[in-house]
Amino acid sequence: MKITSGINRSITTIDEHHSVLEAARLMTESYIGSVVVTSHSKIVGIFTERELMMRVVGKDREPGTVKVKDVMHTDHLYIASDATCEEALRMMEEKRCRHLLVFDGDEFIGLISLRDIVVLTLHEKDDLITQLQGYIAAT
């Protein structure tokens, strides 16, 4: 199954020069686990709950003084919009992440999370069960 229908196109961004505290407040207010980081309107990375815990809180750094650019994830966490759920899961496992930036060529179109992939996979399984029940009932 393609990830297309699971892409979150309504994303929250933060400039790389903002503090981690500002990013955490933004994520809390929006009830989200990540923000896309920008520099001069260009996507440069992603900041997630994991970076907050592992690179700031866990290292006894002050969230109000640490800049997002110093702790964001930039390790090519992007995937093509026509990728499959399996490809996205494989990449998430390989990169040890739960969010991927989705691009259509050079154009950023949104974000997909592990939760989104799980929902898509469950819908696919439900559709398959419905088809199989229809097949069984018809025979």
Secondary structure, DSSP 8 states (H G I E B T S, - for coil): -BSGGG-B-S--EEETTSBHHHHHHHHHHHT-SEEEEEETTEEEEEEEHHHIIIIIGGGT--TTTSBGGGT-B-S--EEETT-BHHHHHHHHHHHT-SEEEEEETTEEEEEEEHHHHHHHHHHHHHHHHHHHHHHHHH-
